[in-house]
Amino acid sequence: MRLRLLAALLALPAARLGAQGAACREPRYRWSVKTDTSLAALKPLPVAIPVILSAWEPPPLTSRDRCAKRGGRELALYRVQGWVRRVEKIKDDGDWHIELTDRLDSPRDSCIVAEIPPARLSARYAQARADLDALLGSKKTVKNFNLAHPVRVQVTGAAFYDGQHRRRRGGLEWLDGEHGRCNSSARALWEIHPVYRVERP
């Protein structure tokens, strides 16, 4: 009897983990959060890219938090101005990946990412994509989706921490280097995602 009880107690944590894993049905990392339009009606807070990169503390999210809900800064809407340095429209999840720097002459890797989800998910995203295309005009991309002539824009959207590029094991932490060029620190994993509006500043 005691052996059965001990076996049941030892199996309990694994059962809980299994139940949590079964409950998480996100097709991609935090996908429901990335594509949600519920924050679009909030009043946007202006924030500068250098502030995000130097002062926004990373939440405790890593690649293991596939189904984490929004929290903290992610519950607010932000307005960011910057220079579009890179645009990648061919991503496996359908998002448009935009890399922004604060100044035209900022190092390319001192960037944040802004992402516009697929147009089929909301008319807001379809409009944001059309507005970005209009602002880019005939500007051409060169190797690796870089803009030959960067364009200044203003994007409005929800803050999102892309912890899937953050790894942690045995007291060590590192980034996987797959966040475009925006991998300067754990703070660089902050994004504007989803983007609801794209405008001229």
N, C-alpha and C positions, 0 to 999 in steps of 0.2 A: 504493500500500500504506500509506504514511504517513498519507494523508488518511483512509483507511478506519479506521486505528487511532485517529486523533484523534477521528473521529466517534463511534466506539464508546465512547471514554473520556468524551466529553462527554455521551453518552446515559446513562451508568451511573447517576448520581444520580437522574435522572428515573425510570429503571426501578425503582430501589430504592423510591422514593416510591410508585410505582404499586403495587408488591407489598405495601407496608405498608397502603396504602389498601384494597386488595382483601382483605387479611387481617382488617380491622376490620369486623365485621358487626353491631355493636351497633345495635339499632333506635333507641335514644336515647342521649344523652350518658351514658357509663359505666353503662349500664343493668344489666349483670350485677352490678356492685359495689353499686348502689343497692338491689337486691332480694335479695342474698345473706343466708342465715340462718346461715352457718357460724360467726359470732362470738357467737351468742346464748348459748352455754354458758360464756363467759368470765366471770370475776369483774368486775363493773362498778367503775369508778373514779369517785368523786364529783368533779364539777367545777361551778364556778359560772359563770353567764353572763358576768359582768364579766371573769372570767379568760379566757374564750374570746375575748372582744372586745378585750382589751388585751394578752394575752400569747401567744396561739397564733399563731405565724408562718405565713403562707400558704405552701403548697408551690408549686413552679413550674409550676402547672397553669393552662391557659387553655382557651378554647373549642376549641382545636385538638386537645386531648387526649381525644378521644371514647372511646378504648378503654384509657385508663390504668388499671393495676391499683392495688390499695390499697397504701399505703406509709406509714411514719411513724406519726403519731397515728391514722391510719385503721385500723390493725391492732388497736386496743384498743376495749373496750366502756366506755361512760360512762353515768353517772346524773346527770341534771340536774333541778333543781327550778326552777319559774318560773310566771309567770302567763300563761295563754292569753289573748292579746289579739285574735287573728284566726284563723279556721278557714275554709279554702277546700276544699270537698269535690269541686268540679267542676274538675278539671285534665285537660288533654289526655292525660297519661300515666297517669291513674287514681289517682295518689297523693293522699293527704290532706295538705294544706299547713297547718302549724300555726306560728304566730308566738308566741314566748315572750319575756317580759321578766323581769328579775330581781325587780323590785318592782311592786306594783300601780300606783304613781305614777311609774314609769320612763317616759321619753319613748317613744312607740310605736315609733320607729325605732331604739331601742337594743335591738334584738331579735336572736335567732337563729331559724333555721328548723328545725323537726323534721318529718319526713315519714314517713307510714305507707303502704307500697306497697299495691297492690290485694289484697283479701282472697283472691282466687282463687289467689294465688301461694303462700300459706302459711297454715296455721291460726293461726300466731303473729300475723300481720297482721290476720286476722279478729277475733281476741280483743282485740288492741290497739285496734282501731276500736270494738268493742263497749264496752270499758272507758272509752274517751274519751267516747263518747256517754252512758254512765251517769254520768260525773262532770259533764258539761255539763248533764245533766238537761234542764230546760225553759228553760235560758238561751237567749235569742234573739240572733241576729245582726242587725245593722243594716246600713246601707249599706257596700258593699265588704267584706262578710264579717266586719266587726268585731263583737266580743262587747259587748253593752251592759253586761254585768256579768261582768268577767273571772273566771276560775276558776284556783285554784292546783293544779298537778299535778306529778307526778314522771314523767319519761320516761327509759327505758333503751334505749340503742341504740348503734350504731356511729357514730364520727365520720366525716364525709364532707366533702370540700372540693369545692364546686360551682363549679369553674373555668369552666364554660360561660358564666358571666356576666362573665368577666374578659377584657378585650381588650388586646392589645399590638401596637403597630406603630411602627416607626421610633424606638424608644427611649422611646415614650410608652405609658402604661398607664392604663386606665380601666375602670369597671364599666358594664354596659349598663343598669342601673336596673330590670331585670326580675326581681329576686330578692325579690318582694313589697315590704315596707317595709324589709327588712333589707339595706340597701345603704350603711351608714355608713362602711365601709372594706373593704379586701380581706379583713380578718379576719372580717367579718360574713358571708362566704360559707361559713364553717364551719357545718355542719349536724349534727344527729343524724339519720342516714339510712342504713339503715332503723331505724325505731323498733320494738323488739320488745315493750316493755311500757309501759303507761300506768297509773299508780296515784295514789292520794291520798298526799301527802307524810306 
